[in-house]
């Protein structure tokens, strides 16, 4: 957000990020999880715009969230290595002017290079995969394992800026209001 000229106030929501216990399609799940993230915060700050986002990785009919352990991270990396998967990111916006929640999602295809067990073990040992959906960070060390991104790069990182902009415009935010000058 700061790179786009918007200086956010970060307030952790402590929302539960369950991986599809609801049995939803990936796009509906990420929208639900992003709405959960803004629910508590918008009650604390009802007069402010509140933005929440959530990202999952989807491959072979399986949803991959954040790993629960190093072994879980290794398993996820084995599953996506050498293949194309889909990253879904949901975004929700509390609009204090309209007293409503707006939401959307984005999906981006990402192709990973094949990985050896040594590469997987080394990458997991860096700790980076431990709080990332699918166990990798495109914007970090994990980016060196990504061969192709077909779609919005910012969505894979976890905040689809074009979708955020669209939601803000739907909420009636003027361009001049977006920049914290």
C-alpha positions as YAML, in Angstrom:
chain: A
units: angstrom
residues:
- id: 1
  name: UNK
  ca: [0.00, 0.00, 0.00]
- id: 2
  name: UNK
  ca: [2.82, 2.38, 0.88]
- id: 3
  name: UNK
  ca: [4.33, 1.83, -2.55]
- id: 4
  name: UNK
  ca: [1.04, 3.13, -3.99]
- id: 5
  name: UNK
  ca: [1.18, 6.22, -1.77]
- id: 6
  name: UNK
  ca: [-1.30, 4.99, 0.83]
- id: 7
  name: UNK
  ca: [-0.05, 4.80, 4.40]
- id: 8
  name: UNK
  ca: [-2.15, 2.21, 6.26]
- id: 9
  name: UNK
  ca: [-2.65, 1.75, 9.98]
- id: 10
  name: UNK
  ca: [-2.08, -1.97, 10.62]
- id: 11
  name: UNK
  ca: [-4.41, -3.56, 13.17]
- id: 12
  name: UNK
  ca: [-4.19, -7.36, 13.56]
- id: 13
  name: UNK
  ca: [-7.64, -8.95, 13.39]
- id: 14
  name: UNK
  ca: [-6.74, -12.26, 15.05]
- id: 15
  name: UNK
  ca: [-9.32, -13.87, 12.75]
- id: 16
  name: UNK
  ca: [-9.32, -17.63, 12.35]
- id: 17
  name: UNK
  ca: [-7.84, -18.67, 9.00]
- id: 18
  name: UNK
  ca: [-9.30, -22.13, 8.59]
- id: 19
  name: UNK
  ca: [-8.53, -23.90, 5.35]
- id: 20
  name: UNK
  ca: [-11.91, -24.74, 3.89]
- id: 21
  name: UNK
  ca: [-13.74, -26.37, 6.73]
- id: 22
  name: UNK
  ca: [-16.72, -24.57, 5.20]
- id: 23
  name: UNK
  ca: [-16.50, -26.63, 1.97]
- id: 24
  name: UNK
  ca: [-16.50, -23.51, -0.23]
- id: 25
  name: UNK
  ca: [-14.99, -22.96, -3.64]
- id: 26
  name: UNK
  ca: [-11.56, -21.25, -3.40]
- id: 27
  name: UNK
  ca: [-12.84, -17.83, -4.51]
- id: 28
  name: UNK
  ca: [-15.67, -17.88, -1.96]
- id: 29
  name: UNK
  ca: [-13.34, -19.07, 0.81]
- id: 30
  name: UNK
  ca: [-10.86, -16.21, 0.36]
- id: 31
  name: UNK
  ca: [-13.68, -13.67, 0.31]
- id: 32
  name: UNK
  ca: [-15.12, -15.15, 3.51]
- id: 33
  name: UNK
  ca: [-11.71, -15.14, 5.24]
- id: 34
  name: UNK
  ca: [-11.01, -11.55, 4.18]
- id: 35
  name: UNK
  ca: [-14.43, -10.52, 5.53]
- id: 36
  name: UNK
  ca: [-13.64, -12.24, 8.82]
- id: 37
  name: UNK
  ca: [-10.46, -10.19, 9.08]
- id: 38
  name: UNK
  ca: [-12.28, -6.89, 8.79]
- id: 39
  name: UNK
  ca: [-15.21, -7.86, 11.02]
- id: 40
  name: UNK
  ca: [-13.56, -7.25, 14.41]
- id: 41
  name: UNK
  ca: [-11.45, -4.31, 13.28]
- id: 42
  name: UNK
  ca: [-14.38, -2.48, 11.67]
- id: 43
  name: UNK
  ca: [-16.29, -2.76, 14.96]
- id: 44
  name: UNK
  ca: [-13.35, -1.13, 16.75]
- id: 45
  name: UNK
  ca: [-12.97, 1.52, 14.05]
- id: 46
  name: UNK
  ca: [-16.47, 1.97, 12.54]
- id: 47
  name: UNK
  ca: [-15.69, 5.39, 11.06]
- id: 48
  name: UNK
  ca: [-12.58, 4.27, 9.16]
- id: 49
  name: UNK
  ca: [-12.09, 2.32, 5.97]
- id: 50
  name: UNK
  ca: [-10.91, -1.17, 6.97]
- id: 51
  name: UNK
  ca: [-9.23, -3.49, 4.49]
- id: 52
  name: UNK
  ca: [-8.64, -7.22, 4.88]
- id: 53
  name: UNK
  ca: [-7.16, -9.81, 2.55]
- id: 54
  name: UNK
  ca: [-6.51, -13.54, 2.55]
- id: 55
  name: UNK
  ca: [-4.59, -15.77, 0.16]
- id: 56
  name: UNK
  ca: [-4.64, -19.50, -0.56]
- id: 57
  name: UNK
  ca: [-2.94, -21.77, -3.07]
- id: 58
  name: UNK
  ca: [-5.08, -24.23, -5.05]
- id: 59
  name: UNK
  ca: [-3.65, -27.27, -6.83]
- id: 60
  name: UNK
  ca: [-5.15, -30.58, -7.94]
- id: 61
  name: UNK
  ca: [-8.40, -29.85, -6.10]
- id: 62
  name: UNK
  ca: [-6.59, -29.14, -2.83]
- id: 63
  name: UNK
  ca: [-6.42, -25.86, -0.94]
- id: 64
  name: UNK
  ca: [-3.09, -25.03, 0.65]
- id: 65
  name: UNK
  ca: [-3.06, -22.41, 3.37]
- id: 66
  name: UNK
  ca: [-0.21, -21.61, 5.73]
- id: 67
  name: UNK
  ca: [1.83, -24.62, 6.85]
- id: 68
  name: UNK
  ca: [1.32, -25.91, 10.38]
- id: 69
  name: UNK
  ca: [4.86, -27.30, 10.67]
- id: 70
  name: UNK
  ca: [8.14, -27.56, 8.79]
- id: 71
  name: UNK
  ca: [7.11, -31.00, 7.51]
- id: 72
  name: UNK
  ca: [3.79, -29.56, 6.32]
- id: 73
  name: UNK
  ca: [5.73, -26.85, 4.46]
- id: 74
  name: UNK
  ca: [7.95, -29.49, 2.83]
- id: 75
  name: UNK
  ca: [4.85, -31.41, 1.71]
- id: 76
  name: UNK
  ca: [3.29, -28.30, 0.18]
- id: 77
  name: UNK
  ca: [6.50, -27.45, -1.67]
- id: 78
  name: UNK
  ca: [6.73, -31.02, -3.00]
- id: 79
  name: UNK
  ca: [3.12, -30.73, -4.20]
- id: 80
  name: UNK
  ca: [3.66, -27.49, -6.16]
- id: 81
  name: UNK
  ca: [7.24, -28.11, -7.37]
- id: 82
  name: UNK
  ca: [7.46, -28.30, -11.14]
- id: 83
  name: UNK
  ca: [3.75, -27.55, -11.56]
- id: 84
  name: UNK
  ca: [1.35, -24.70, -12.13]
- id: 85
  name: UNK
  ca: [-1.01, -23.81, -9.29]
- id: 86
  name: UNK
  ca: [-3.59, -21.07, -8.80]
- id: 87
  name: UNK
  ca: [-3.26, -18.39, -6.13]
- id: 88
  name: UNK
  ca: [-6.58, -16.96, -4.94]
- id: 89
  name: UNK
  ca: [-6.60, -13.75, -2.94]
- id: 90
  name: UNK
  ca: [-9.75, -12.28, -1.47]
- id: 91
  name: UNK
  ca: [-10.06, -8.68, -0.40]
- id: 92
  name: UNK
  ca: [-12.79, -7.05, 1.68]
- id: 93
  name: UNK
  ca: [-13.34, -3.39, 2.44]
- id: 94
  name: UNK
  ca: [-15.47, -1.88, 5.20]
- id: 95
  name: UNK
  ca: [-17.00, 1.28, 3.74]
- id: 96
  name: UNK
  ca: [-17.88, 3.55, 6.68]
- id: 97
  name: UNK
  ca: [-19.70, 6.02, 4.44]
- id: 98
  name: UNK
  ca: [-22.11, 3.44, 3.06]
- id: 99
  name: UNK
  ca: [-22.01, 1.25, 6.21]
- id: 100
  name: UNK
  ca: [-21.34, -1.79, 4.06]
- id: 101
  name: UNK
  ca: [-18.73, -4.38, 3.16]
- id: 102
  name: UNK
  ca: [-17.48, -4.65, -0.40]
- id: 103
  name: UNK
  ca: [-15.44, -7.66, -1.48]
- id: 104
  name: UNK
  ca: [-13.78, -9.24, -4.47]
- id: 105
  name: UNK
  ca: [-11.13, -11.83, -5.33]
- id: 106
  name: UNK
  ca: [-8.36, -12.38, -7.81]
- id: 107
  name: UNK
  ca: [-6.80, -15.52, -9.18]
- id: 108
  name: UNK
  ca: [-3.34, -15.84, -10.66]
- id: 109
  name: UNK
  ca: [-1.55, -18.85, -12.11]
- id: 110
  name: UNK
  ca: [1.97, -19.46, -10.82]
- id: 111
  name: UNK
  ca: [4.39, -22.04, -12.21]
- id: 112
  name: UNK
  ca: [7.15, -23.33, -9.94]
- id: 113
  name: UNK
  ca: [10.39, -24.86, -11.10]
- id: 114
  name: UNK
  ca: [11.12, -28.44, -10.11]
- id: 115
  name: UNK
  ca: [12.73, -28.59, -6.65]
- id: 116
  name: UNK
  ca: [15.13, -31.12, -5.19]
- id: 117
  name: UNK
  ca: [14.74, -32.36, -1.63]
- id: 118
  name: UNK
  ca: [17.89, -30.42, -0.78]
- id: 119
  name: UNK
  ca: [16.38, -27.19, -2.12]
- id: 120
  name: UNK
  ca: [13.14, -27.80, -0.24]
- id: 121
  name: UNK
  ca: [14.96, -28.53, 3.03]
- id: 122
  name: UNK
  ca: [17.17, -25.46, 2.62]
- id: 123
  name: UNK
  ca: [14.22, -23.18, 1.83]
- id: 124
  name: UNK
  ca: [12.18, -24.44, 4.78]
- id: 125
  name: UNK
  ca: [15.23, -23.91, 7.04]
- id: 126
  name: UNK
  ca: [15.15, -20.18, 6.16]
- id: 127
  name: UNK
  ca: [11.80, -19.94, 7.97]
- id: 128
  name: UNK
  ca: [10.23, -17.93, 5.15]
- id: 129
  name: UNK
  ca: [7.63, -20.55, 4.17]
- id: 130
  name: UNK
  ca: [6.15, -20.81, 7.66]
- id: 131
  name: UNK
  ca: [3.59, -18.01, 7.42]
- id: 132
  name: UNK
  ca: [2.88, -18.10, 3.70]
- id: 133
  name: UNK
  ca: [0.02, -19.75, 1.84]
- id: 134
  name: UNK
  ca: [1.47, -22.63, -0.16]
- id: 135
  name: UNK
  ca: [4.73, -22.30, 1.79]
- id: 136
  name: UNK
  ca: [6.49, -19.77, -0.42]
- id: 137
  name: UNK
  ca: [6.90, -16.02, -0.79]
- id: 138
  name: UNK
  ca: [7.08, -14.72, -4.35]
- id: 139
  name: UNK
  ca: [8.45, -11.40, -3.04]
- id: 140
  name: UNK
  ca: [11.15, -13.15, -1.02]
- id: 141
  name: UNK
  ca: [13.59, -16.02, -1.34]
- id: 142
  name: UNK
  ca: [10.84, -18.21, -2.80]
- id: 143
  name: UNK
  ca: [10.70, -15.96, -5.84]
- id: 144
  name: UNK
  ca: [13.79, -17.67, -7.23]
- id: 145
  name: UNK
  ca: [11.77, -20.87, -7.61]
- id: 146
  name: UNK
  ca: [8.97, -19.23, -9.62]
- id: 147
  name: UNK
  ca: [9.21, -19.71, -13.38]
- id: 148
  name: UNK
  ca: [6.08, -17.87, -14.49]
- id: 149
  name: UNK
  ca: [3.29, -15.67, -13.14]
- id: 150
  name: UNK
  ca: [0.17, -15.40, -15.27]
- id: 151
  name: UNK
  ca: [-1.89, -12.64, -13.69]
- id: 152
  name: UNK
  ca: [-1.49, -10.01, -11.00]
- id: 153
  name: UNK
  ca: [1.85, -10.20, -9.19]
- id: 154
  name: UNK
  ca: [0.46, -8.19, -6.24]
- id: 155
  name: UNK
  ca: [-2.29, -10.76, -5.76]
- id: 156
  name: UNK
  ca: [0.26, -13.52, -5.26]
- id: 157
  name: UNK
  ca: [2.04, -11.38, -2.67]
- id: 158
  name: UNK
  ca: [-1.27, -11.13, -0.83]
- id: 159
  name: UNK
  ca: [-2.84, -7.76, -1.63]
- id: 160
  name: UNK
  ca: [-4.25, -7.31, -5.15]
- id: 161
  name: UNK
  ca: [-3.79, -3.56, -5.59]
- id: 162
  name: UNK
  ca: [-6.04, -3.26, -8.68]
- id: 163
  name: UNK
  ca: [-8.89, -4.91, -6.73]
- id: 164
  name: UNK
  ca: [-8.27, -2.67, -3.70]
- id: 165
  name: UNK
  ca: [-8.38, 0.39, -5.95]
- id: 166
  name: UNK
  ca: [-11.62, -0.82, -7.55]
- id: 167
  name: UNK
  ca: [-13.28, -1.37, -4.16]
- id: 168
  name: UNK
  ca: [-12.20, 2.05, -2.93]
- id: 169
  name: UNK
  ca: [-13.65, 3.66, -6.06]
- id: 170
  name: UNK
  ca: [-16.91, 1.70, -5.57]
- id: 171
  name: UNK
  ca: [-17.00, 3.12, -2.04]
- id: 172
  name: UNK
  ca: [-16.81, 6.60, -3.55]
- id: 173
  name: UNK
  ca: [-13.23, 7.39, -2.57]
- id: 174
  name: UNK
  ca: [-11.81, 10.13, -4.79]
- id: 175
  name: UNK
  ca: [-8.33, 9.76, -6.27]
- id: 176
  name: UNK
  ca: [-7.03, 12.69, -4.23]
- id: 177
  name: UNK
  ca: [-8.15, 10.97, -1.00]
- id: 178
  name: UNK
  ca: [-6.05, 7.92, -1.77]
- id: 179
  name: UNK
  ca: [-2.71, 9.64, -1.43]
- id: 180
  name: UNK
  ca: [-1.37, 10.41, 2.02]
- id: 181
  name: UNK
  ca: [0.65, 13.48, 1.11]
...
